[in-house]
């Protein structure tokens, strides 16, 4: 764990030593793909839970009542 902490400290020190514009560009290059990936995973989770709930409600209804 100490190696990860030292690596992260080095990355943080390197990033803060950059001027403002390169900081924004590097941060955006990392944050934007992470945000897209997280939103995709959340979409899958919500879609799956809605499908599960829809199946439960459909099982309660008689086939001829729809």
HTML snippet that shows the backbone in 3Dmol.js (N, CA, C, O; Angstrom):
<script src="https://3Dmol.org/build/3Dmol-min.js"></script>
<div id="view" style="width:600px;height:400px;position:relative"></div>
<script>
const pdb = `
ATOM      1  N   UNK A   1       0.824  -1.199   0.000  1.00  0.00           N
ATOM      2  CA  UNK A   1       0.000   0.000   0.000  1.00  0.00           C
ATOM      3  C   UNK A   1       0.865   1.259   0.000  1.00  0.00           C
ATOM      4  O   UNK A   1       0.476   2.287  -0.554  1.00  0.00           O
ATOM      5  N   UNK A   2       2.030   1.171   0.620  1.00  0.00           N
ATOM      6  CA  UNK A   2       2.926   2.334   0.633  1.00  0.00           C
ATOM      7  C   UNK A   2       3.387   2.700  -0.773  1.00  0.00           C
ATOM      8  O   UNK A   2       3.575   3.877  -1.082  1.00  0.00           O
ATOM      9  N   UNK A   3       3.569   1.694  -1.624  1.00  0.00           N
ATOM     10  CA  UNK A   3       3.996   1.976  -2.996  1.00  0.00           C
ATOM     11  C   UNK A   3       2.918   2.735  -3.758  1.00  0.00           C
ATOM     12  O   UNK A   3       3.223   3.657  -4.515  1.00  0.00           O
ATOM     13  N   UNK A   4       1.673   2.355  -3.566  1.00  0.00           N
ATOM     14  CA  UNK A   4       0.563   3.049  -4.225  1.00  0.00           C
ATOM     15  C   UNK A   4       0.480   4.484  -3.721  1.00  0.00           C
ATOM     16  O   UNK A   4       0.272   5.411  -4.503  1.00  0.00           O
ATOM     17  N   UNK A   5       0.642   4.661  -2.426  1.00  0.00           N
ATOM     18  CA  UNK A   5       0.592   6.008  -1.846  1.00  0.00           C
ATOM     19  C   UNK A   5       1.724   6.871  -2.382  1.00  0.00           C
ATOM     20  O   UNK A   5       1.514   8.037  -2.716  1.00  0.00           O
ATOM     21  N   UNK A   6       2.923   6.304  -2.464  1.00  0.00           N
ATOM     22  CA  UNK A   6       4.055   7.071  -3.002  1.00  0.00           C
ATOM     23  C   UNK A   6       3.841   7.401  -4.478  1.00  0.00           C
ATOM     24  O   UNK A   6       4.163   8.502  -4.926  1.00  0.00           O
ATOM     25  N   UNK A   7       3.294   6.437  -5.235  1.00  0.00           N
ATOM     26  CA  UNK A   7       3.024   6.697  -6.646  1.00  0.00           C
ATOM     27  C   UNK A   7       1.998   7.818  -6.792  1.00  0.00           C
ATOM     28  O   UNK A   7       2.177   8.725  -7.605  1.00  0.00           O
ATOM     29  N   UNK A   8       0.918   7.755  -6.001  1.00  0.00           N
ATOM     30  CA  UNK A   8      -0.120   8.774  -6.082  1.00  0.00           C
ATOM     31  C   UNK A   8       0.426  10.139  -5.683  1.00  0.00           C
ATOM     32  O   UNK A   8       0.082  11.147  -6.300  1.00  0.00           O
ATOM     33  N   UNK A   9       1.276  10.181  -4.659  1.00  0.00           N
ATOM     34  CA  UNK A   9       1.887  11.450  -4.262  1.00  0.00           C
ATOM     35  C   UNK A   9       2.736  12.019  -5.393  1.00  0.00           C
ATOM     36  O   UNK A   9       2.745  13.231  -5.609  1.00  0.00           O
ATOM     37  N   UNK A  10       3.446  11.159  -6.116  1.00  0.00           N
ATOM     38  CA  UNK A  10       4.243  11.618  -7.252  1.00  0.00           C
ATOM     39  C   UNK A  10       3.378  12.169  -8.369  1.00  0.00           C
ATOM     40  O   UNK A  10       3.700  13.199  -8.962  1.00  0.00           O
ATOM     41  N   UNK A  11       2.277  11.483  -8.656  1.00  0.00           N
ATOM     42  CA  UNK A  11       1.354  11.963  -9.691  1.00  0.00           C
ATOM     43  C   UNK A  11       0.753  13.297  -9.280  1.00  0.00           C
ATOM     44  O   UNK A  11       0.671  14.224 -10.086  1.00  0.00           O
ATOM     45  N   UNK A  12       0.336  13.393  -8.032  1.00  0.00           N
ATOM     46  CA  UNK A  12      -0.257  14.635  -7.532  1.00  0.00           C
ATOM     47  C   UNK A  12       0.743  15.784  -7.577  1.00  0.00           C
ATOM     48  O   UNK A  12       0.394  16.903  -7.952  1.00  0.00           O
ATOM     49  N   UNK A  13       1.983  15.507  -7.196  1.00  0.00           N
ATOM     50  CA  UNK A  13       3.017  16.538  -7.233  1.00  0.00           C
ATOM     51  C   UNK A  13       3.299  16.975  -8.667  1.00  0.00           C
ATOM     52  O   UNK A  13       3.472  18.165  -8.931  1.00  0.00           O
ATOM     53  N   UNK A  14       3.345  16.015  -9.596  1.00  0.00           N
ATOM     54  CA  UNK A  14       3.573  16.351 -10.996  1.00  0.00           C
ATOM     55  C   UNK A  14       2.428  17.198 -11.542  1.00  0.00           C
ATOM     56  O   UNK A  14       2.657  18.181 -12.246  1.00  0.00           O
ATOM     57  N   UNK A  15       1.190  16.811 -11.213  1.00  0.00           N
ATOM     58  CA  UNK A  15       0.031  17.530 -11.735  1.00  0.00           C
ATOM     59  C   UNK A  15      -0.031  18.952 -11.191  1.00  0.00           C
ATOM     60  O   UNK A  15      -0.343  19.885 -11.932  1.00  0.00           O
ATOM     61  N   UNK A  16       0.260  19.125  -9.915  1.00  0.00           N
ATOM     62  CA  UNK A  16       0.200  20.471  -9.337  1.00  0.00           C
ATOM     63  C   UNK A  16       1.364  21.343  -9.790  1.00  0.00           C
ATOM     64  O   UNK A  16       1.298  22.566  -9.668  1.00  0.00           O
ATOM     65  N   UNK A  17       2.432  20.733 -10.312  1.00  0.00           N
ATOM     66  CA  UNK A  17       3.547  21.544 -10.808  1.00  0.00           C
ATOM     67  C   UNK A  17       3.267  22.103 -12.202  1.00  0.00           C
ATOM     68  O   UNK A  17       3.976  22.997 -12.663  1.00  0.00           O
ATOM     69  N   UNK A  18       2.246  21.586 -12.873  1.00  0.00           N
ATOM     70  CA  UNK A  18       1.884  22.097 -14.196  1.00  0.00           C
ATOM     71  C   UNK A  18       1.152  23.428 -14.060  1.00  0.00           C
ATOM     72  O   UNK A  18       0.604  23.744 -13.004  1.00  0.00           O
ATOM     73  N   UNK A  19       1.151  24.195 -15.136  1.00  0.00           N
ATOM     74  CA  UNK A  19       0.364  25.429 -15.121  1.00  0.00           C
ATOM     75  C   UNK A  19      -1.120  25.083 -15.279  1.00  0.00           C
ATOM     76  O   UNK A  19      -1.475  23.917 -15.451  1.00  0.00           O
ATOM     77  N   UNK A  20      -1.974  26.096 -15.221  1.00  0.00           N
ATOM     78  CA  UNK A  20      -3.419  25.875 -15.143  1.00  0.00           C
ATOM     79  C   UNK A  20      -3.980  25.125 -16.349  1.00  0.00           C
ATOM     80  O   UNK A  20      -4.718  24.154 -16.179  1.00  0.00           O
ATOM     81  N   UNK A  21      -3.645  25.558 -17.556  1.00  0.00           N
ATOM     82  CA  UNK A  21      -4.230  24.955 -18.759  1.00  0.00           C
ATOM     83  C   UNK A  21      -3.850  23.472 -18.895  1.00  0.00           C
ATOM     84  O   UNK A  21      -4.733  22.651 -19.142  1.00  0.00           O
ATOM     85  N   UNK A  22      -2.580  23.103 -18.743  1.00  0.00           N
ATOM     86  CA  UNK A  22      -2.280  21.664 -18.790  1.00  0.00           C
ATOM     87  C   UNK A  22      -2.947  20.866 -17.668  1.00  0.00           C
ATOM     88  O   UNK A  22      -3.304  19.705 -17.868  1.00  0.00           O
ATOM     89  N   UNK A  23      -3.118  21.465 -16.504  1.00  0.00           N
ATOM     90  CA  UNK A  23      -3.839  20.779 -15.422  1.00  0.00           C
ATOM     91  C   UNK A  23      -5.260  20.456 -15.853  1.00  0.00           C
ATOM     92  O   UNK A  23      -5.747  19.346 -15.637  1.00  0.00           O
ATOM     93  N   UNK A  24      -5.922  21.429 -16.463  1.00  0.00           N
ATOM     94  CA  UNK A  24      -7.298  21.225 -16.920  1.00  0.00           C
ATOM     95  C   UNK A  24      -7.352  20.148 -18.001  1.00  0.00           C
ATOM     96  O   UNK A  24      -8.231  19.287 -17.971  1.00  0.00           O
ATOM     97  N   UNK A  25      -6.426  20.188 -18.949  1.00  0.00           N
ATOM     98  CA  UNK A  25      -6.425  19.213 -20.040  1.00  0.00           C
ATOM     99  C   UNK A  25      -6.175  17.792 -19.531  1.00  0.00           C
ATOM    100  O   UNK A  25      -6.856  16.854 -19.945  1.00  0.00           O
ATOM    101  N   UNK A  26      -5.206  17.635 -18.642  1.00  0.00           N
ATOM    102  CA  UNK A  26      -4.913  16.308 -18.089  1.00  0.00           C
ATOM    103  C   UNK A  26      -6.081  15.821 -17.248  1.00  0.00           C
ATOM    104  O   UNK A  26      -6.476  14.659 -17.345  1.00  0.00           O
ATOM    105  N   UNK A  27      -6.633  16.698 -16.426  1.00  0.00           N
ATOM    106  CA  UNK A  27      -7.767  16.311 -15.582  1.00  0.00           C
ATOM    107  C   UNK A  27      -8.973  15.929 -16.429  1.00  0.00           C
ATOM    108  O   UNK A  27      -9.648  14.942 -16.137  1.00  0.00           O
ATOM    109  N   UNK A  28      -9.248  16.700 -17.472  1.00  0.00           N
ATOM    110  CA  UNK A  28     -10.388  16.395 -18.342  1.00  0.00           C
ATOM    111  C   UNK A  28     -10.170  15.082 -19.088  1.00  0.00           C
ATOM    112  O   UNK A  28     -11.116  14.324 -19.299  1.00  0.00           O
ATOM    113  N   UNK A  29      -8.934  14.813 -19.485  1.00  0.00           N
ATOM    114  CA  UNK A  29      -8.645  13.564 -20.192  1.00  0.00           C
ATOM    115  C   UNK A  29      -8.867  12.352 -19.298  1.00  0.00           C
ATOM    116  O   UNK A  29      -9.108  11.254 -19.799  1.00  0.00           O
ATOM    117  N   UNK A  30      -8.793  12.531 -18.005  1.00  0.00           N
ATOM    118  CA  UNK A  30      -9.015  11.427 -17.067  1.00  0.00           C
ATOM    119  C   UNK A  30     -10.453  11.419 -16.565  1.00  0.00           C
ATOM    120  O   UNK A  30     -11.075  10.359 -16.496  1.00  0.00           O
ATOM    121  N   UNK A  31     -10.986  12.576 -16.216  1.00  0.00           N
ATOM    122  CA  UNK A  31     -12.307  12.650 -15.589  1.00  0.00           C
ATOM    123  C   UNK A  31     -13.431  12.343 -16.581  1.00  0.00           C
ATOM    124  O   UNK A  31     -14.383  11.646 -16.229  1.00  0.00           O
ATOM    125  N   UNK A  32     -13.341  12.842 -17.795  1.00  0.00           N
ATOM    126  CA  UNK A  32     -14.423  12.647 -18.767  1.00  0.00           C
ATOM    127  C   UNK A  32     -14.641  11.161 -19.095  1.00  0.00           C
ATOM    128  O   UNK A  32     -15.784  10.706 -19.048  1.00  0.00           O
ATOM    129  N   UNK A  33     -13.598  10.387 -19.425  1.00  0.00           N
ATOM    130  CA  UNK A  33     -13.847   8.955 -19.659  1.00  0.00           C
ATOM    131  C   UNK A  33     -14.361   8.226 -18.417  1.00  0.00           C
ATOM    132  O   UNK A  33     -15.202   7.335 -18.534  1.00  0.00           O
ATOM    133  N   UNK A  34     -13.873   8.588 -17.238  1.00  0.00           N
ATOM    134  CA  UNK A  34     -14.382   7.968 -16.014  1.00  0.00           C
ATOM    135  C   UNK A  34     -15.858   8.284 -15.811  1.00  0.00           C
ATOM    136  O   UNK A  34     -16.632   7.410 -15.420  1.00  0.00           O
ATOM    137  N   UNK A  35     -16.246   9.518 -16.071  1.00  0.00           N
ATOM    138  CA  UNK A  35     -17.652   9.903 -15.916  1.00  0.00           C
ATOM    139  C   UNK A  35     -18.533   9.167 -16.928  1.00  0.00           C
ATOM    140  O   UNK A  35     -19.639   8.741 -16.593  1.00  0.00           O
ATOM    141  N   UNK A  36     -18.053   9.018 -18.146  1.00  0.00           N
ATOM    142  CA  UNK A  36     -18.820   8.291 -19.160  1.00  0.00           C
ATOM    143  C   UNK A  36     -18.983   6.828 -18.752  1.00  0.00           C
ATOM    144  O   UNK A  36     -20.075   6.270 -18.855  1.00  0.00           O
ATOM    145  N   UNK A  37     -17.908   6.215 -18.293  1.00  0.00           N
ATOM    146  CA  UNK A  37     -17.983   4.823 -17.853  1.00  0.00           C
ATOM    147  C   UNK A  37     -18.898   4.635 -16.660  1.00  0.00           C
ATOM    148  O   UNK A  37     -19.665   3.674 -16.609  1.00  0.00           O
ATOM    149  N   UNK A  38     -18.826   5.548 -15.697  1.00  0.00           N
ATOM    150  CA  UNK A  38     -19.687   5.461 -14.520  1.00  0.00           C
ATOM    151  C   UNK A  38     -21.151   5.648 -14.898  1.00  0.00           C
ATOM    152  O   UNK A  38     -22.018   4.949 -14.373  1.00  0.00           O
ATOM    153  N   UNK A  39     -21.435   6.576 -15.796  1.00  0.00           N
ATOM    154  CA  UNK A  39     -22.824   6.780 -16.207  1.00  0.00           C
ATOM    155  C   UNK A  39     -23.351   5.569 -16.976  1.00  0.00           C
ATOM    156  O   UNK A  39     -24.528   5.229 -16.857  1.00  0.00           O
ATOM    157  N   UNK A  40     -22.501   4.918 -17.757  1.00  0.00           N
ATOM    158  CA  UNK A  40     -22.907   3.706 -18.474  1.00  0.00           C
ATOM    159  C   UNK A  40     -23.253   2.591 -17.489  1.00  0.00           C
ATOM    160  O   UNK A  40     -24.266   1.910 -17.649  1.00  0.00           O
ATOM    161  N   UNK A  41     -22.408   2.403 -16.464  1.00  0.00           N
ATOM    162  CA  UNK A  41     -22.679   1.377 -15.458  1.00  0.00           C
ATOM    163  C   UNK A  41     -23.942   1.679 -14.665  1.00  0.00           C
ATOM    164  O   UNK A  41     -24.722   0.774 -14.367  1.00  0.00           O
ATOM    165  N   UNK A  42     -24.147   2.942 -14.323  1.00  0.00           N
ATOM    166  CA  UNK A  42     -25.362   3.316 -13.598  1.00  0.00           C
ATOM    167  C   UNK A  42     -26.593   3.083 -14.468  1.00  0.00           C
ATOM    168  O   UNK A  42     -27.632   2.653 -13.967  1.00  0.00           O
ATOM    169  N   UNK A  43     -26.486   3.360 -15.762  1.00  0.00           N
ATOM    170  CA  UNK A  43     -27.591   3.125 -16.683  1.00  0.00           C
ATOM    171  C   UNK A  43     -27.943   1.639 -16.731  1.00  0.00           C
ATOM    172  O   UNK A  43     -29.121   1.280 -16.721  1.00  0.00           O
ATOM    173  N   UNK A  44     -26.932   0.779 -16.783  1.00  0.00           N
ATOM    174  CA  UNK A  44     -27.181  -0.661 -16.773  1.00  0.00           C
ATOM    175  C   UNK A  44     -27.858  -1.100 -15.481  1.00  0.00           C
ATOM    176  O   UNK A  44     -28.775  -1.922 -15.506  1.00  0.00           O
ATOM    177  N   UNK A  45     -27.415  -0.562 -14.364  1.00  0.00           N
ATOM    178  CA  UNK A  45     -27.986  -0.921 -13.067  1.00  0.00           C
ATOM    179  C   UNK A  45     -29.448  -0.497 -12.967  1.00  0.00           C
ATOM    180  O   UNK A  45     -30.295  -1.281 -12.537  1.00  0.00           O
ATOM    181  N   UNK A  46     -29.745   0.726 -13.358  1.00  0.00           N
ATOM    182  CA  UNK A  46     -31.120   1.227 -13.290  1.00  0.00           C
ATOM    183  C   UNK A  46     -32.009   0.471 -14.275  1.00  0.00           C
ATOM    184  O   UNK A  46     -33.131   0.095 -13.935  1.00  0.00           O
ATOM    185  N   UNK A  47     -31.520   0.251 -15.477  1.00  0.00           N
ATOM    186  CA  UNK A  47     -32.302  -0.479 -16.477  1.00  0.00           C
ATOM    187  C   UNK A  47     -32.598  -1.901 -16.005  1.00  0.00           C
ATOM    188  O   UNK A  47     -33.716  -2.391 -16.164  1.00  0.00           O
ATOM    189  N   UNK A  48     -31.610  -2.553 -15.433  1.00  0.00           N
ATOM    190  CA  UNK A  48     -31.813  -3.902 -14.922  1.00  0.00           C
ATOM    191  C   UNK A  48     -32.803  -3.952 -13.777  1.00  0.00           C
ATOM    192  O   UNK A  48     -33.612  -4.876 -13.693  1.00  0.00           O
ATOM    193  N   UNK A  49     -32.747  -2.961 -12.887  1.00  0.00           N
ATOM    194  CA  UNK A  49     -33.691  -2.953 -11.764  1.00  0.00           C
ATOM    195  C   UNK A  49     -35.112  -2.667 -12.249  1.00  0.00           C
ATOM    196  O   UNK A  49     -36.063  -3.240 -11.716  1.00  0.00           O
ATOM    197  N   UNK A  50     -35.279  -1.802 -13.238  1.00  0.00           N
ATOM    198  CA  UNK A  50     -36.613  -1.557 -13.782  1.00  0.00           C
ATOM    199  C   UNK A  50     -37.159  -2.796 -14.485  1.00  0.00           C
ATOM    200  O   UNK A  50     -38.349  -3.092 -14.381  1.00  0.00           O
ATOM    201  N   UNK A  51     -36.311  -3.511 -15.190  1.00  0.00           N
ATOM    202  CA  UNK A  51     -36.762  -4.747 -15.842  1.00  0.00           C
ATOM    203  C   UNK A  51     -37.175  -5.784 -14.806  1.00  0.00           C
ATOM    204  O   UNK A  51     -38.162  -6.496 -14.995  1.00  0.00           O
ATOM    205  N   UNK A  52     -36.429  -5.871 -13.718  1.00  0.00           N
ATOM    206  CA  UNK A  52     -36.766  -6.813 -12.654  1.00  0.00           C
ATOM    207  C   UNK A  52     -38.103  -6.448 -12.021  1.00  0.00           C
ATOM    208  O   UNK A  52     -38.933  -7.325 -11.782  1.00  0.00           O
ATOM    209  N   UNK A  53     -38.319  -5.169 -11.747  1.00  0.00           N
ATOM    210  CA  UNK A  53     -39.585  -4.730 -11.162  1.00  0.00           C
ATOM    211  C   UNK A  53     -40.737  -4.936 -12.134  1.00  0.00           C
ATOM    212  O   UNK A  53     -41.841  -5.281 -11.711  1.00  0.00           O
ATOM    213  N   UNK A  54     -40.506  -4.734 -13.415  1.00  0.00           N
ATOM    214  CA  UNK A  54     -41.554  -4.925 -14.415  1.00  0.00           C
ATOM    215  C   UNK A  54     -41.965  -6.392 -14.488  1.00  0.00           C
ATOM    216  O   UNK A  54     -43.146  -6.690 -14.667  1.00  0.00           O
ATOM    217  N   UNK A  55     -41.025  -7.297 -14.354  1.00  0.00           N
ATOM    218  CA  UNK A  55     -41.350  -8.727 -14.370  1.00  0.00           C
ATOM    219  C   UNK A  55     -42.193  -9.102 -13.164  1.00  0.00           C
ATOM    220  O   UNK A  55     -43.120  -9.904 -13.273  1.00  0.00           O
ATOM    221  N   UNK A  56     -41.872  -8.524 -12.014  1.00  0.00           N
ATOM    222  CA  UNK A  56     -42.642  -8.831 -10.811  1.00  0.00           C
ATOM    223  C   UNK A  56     -44.079  -8.360 -10.950  1.00  0.00           C
ATOM    224  O   UNK A  56     -45.007  -9.073 -10.567  1.00  0.00           O
ATOM    225  N   UNK A  57     -44.273  -7.163 -11.496  1.00  0.00           N
ATOM    226  CA  UNK A  57     -45.630  -6.638 -11.658  1.00  0.00           C
ATOM    227  C   UNK A  57     -46.391  -7.430 -12.714  1.00  0.00           C
ATOM    228  O   UNK A  57     -47.595  -7.643 -12.569  1.00  0.00           O
ATOM    229  N   UNK A  58     -45.723  -7.867 -13.763  1.00  0.00           N
ATOM    230  CA  UNK A  58     -46.386  -8.637 -14.815  1.00  0.00           C
ATOM    231  C   UNK A  58     -46.834  -9.996 -14.304  1.00  0.00           C
ATOM    232  O   UNK A  58     -47.832 -10.534 -14.785  1.00  0.00           O
ATOM    233  N   UNK A  59     -46.122 -10.560 -13.341  1.00  0.00           N
ATOM    234  CA  UNK A  59     -46.484 -11.869 -12.799  1.00  0.00           C
ATOM    235  C   UNK A  59     -47.747 -11.783 -11.954  1.00  0.00           C
ATOM    236  O   UNK A  59     -48.452 -12.781 -11.805  1.00  0.00           O
ATOM    237  N   UNK A  60     -48.048 -10.614 -11.399  1.00  0.00           N
ATOM    238  CA  UNK A  60     -49.233 -10.443 -10.565  1.00  0.00           C
ATOM    239  C   UNK A  60     -50.511 -10.317 -11.384  1.00  0.00           C
ATOM    240  O   UNK A  60     -51.597 -10.552 -10.855  1.00  0.00           O
ATOM    241  N   UNK A  61     -50.411  -9.955 -12.654  1.00  0.00           N
ATOM    242  CA  UNK A  61     -51.572  -9.718 -13.505  1.00  0.00           C
ATOM    243  C   UNK A  61     -51.911 -11.001 -14.259  1.00  0.00           C
ATOM    244  O   UNK A  61     -51.020 -11.692 -14.754  1.00  0.00           O
ATOM    245  N   UNK A  62     -53.205 -11.317 -14.344  1.00  0.00           N
ATOM    246  CA  UNK A  62     -53.633 -12.465 -15.141  1.00  0.00           C
ATOM    247  C   UNK A  62     -53.383 -12.177 -16.616  1.00  0.00           C
ATOM    248  O   UNK A  62     -53.493 -11.025 -17.037  1.00  0.00           O
ATOM    249  N   UNK A  63     -53.056 -13.179 -17.403  1.00  0.00           N
ATOM    250  CA  UNK A  63     -52.735 -12.953 -18.817  1.00  0.00           C
ATOM    251  C   UNK A  63     -53.857 -12.299 -19.607  1.00  0.00           C
ATOM    252  O   UNK A  63     -53.570 -11.575 -20.560  1.00  0.00           O
ATOM    253  N   UNK A  64     -55.111 -12.515 -19.261  1.00  0.00           N
ATOM    254  CA  UNK A  64     -56.215 -11.943 -20.021  1.00  0.00           C
ATOM    255  C   UNK A  64     -56.622 -10.555 -19.571  1.00  0.00           C
ATOM    256  O   UNK A  64     -57.473  -9.945 -20.219  1.00  0.00           O
ATOM    257  N   UNK A  65     -56.058 -10.019 -18.490  1.00  0.00           N
ATOM    258  CA  UNK A  65     -56.487  -8.726 -17.946  1.00  0.00           C
ATOM    259  C   UNK A  65     -55.794  -7.530 -18.570  1.00  0.00           C
ATOM    260  O   UNK A  65     -56.245  -6.404 -18.365  1.00  0.00           O
ATOM    261  N   UNK A  66     -54.746  -7.715 -19.304  1.00  0.00           N
ATOM    262  CA  UNK A  66     -54.006  -6.573 -19.834  1.00  0.00           C
ATOM    263  C   UNK A  66     -54.850  -5.878 -20.835  1.00  0.00           C
ATOM    264  O   UNK A  66     -54.424  -4.879 -21.414  1.00  0.00           O
TER     265      UNK A  66
END
`;
const viewer = $3Dmol.createViewer("view");
viewer.addModel(pdb, "pdb");
viewer.setStyle({}, {cartoon: {color: "spectrum"}});
viewer.zoomTo();
viewer.render();
</script>
